[in-house]
Amino acid sequence: MYSAPQQCPTCGSALQIQELACPTCSTIVRGRWAASPFSRLTDDQQTFLLLFVRSRGNLSDVERTLGVSYPTVRGKLEDIIAALEEPQPEPEPEPAPEPAPAPAPSTEREKILERIARGELTVDEGMAQLRRLQSGGSTR
């Protein structure tokens, strides 16, 4: 029997178990389940882990059985430990603070309109200044 794929062949995301079937009675159970962390191991890593457990965690026994050096056995075990660790989610970046609203632009046109509103200029004087402003002349 083939091992179930662990990653989507299209996008590379982790696959999710959604259906189980009984080969004896053909019962099908549907749902969503997380895969075992051991399913992330390669076939070689699973074989090594089985040997490691059968030797009751004695790395020297594993070393003798495989005919490799102790550092090689230790390296294989470290690789398995790394594969079994839960991936830590990336911390979400702090949202950028909202920028302070920019002060209202203080254009010459607005200054003239404010002076008219305060009664410092008559409407006719203000209109004349606005016309000069449009033509590029001085307002005062």
Summary of the structure (lengths in Angstrom):
residues: 140
radius of gyration: 37.5
end to end distance: 92.2
largest distance: 104.5
contacts: 246
relative contact order: 0.07
helix: 44%
strand: 9%
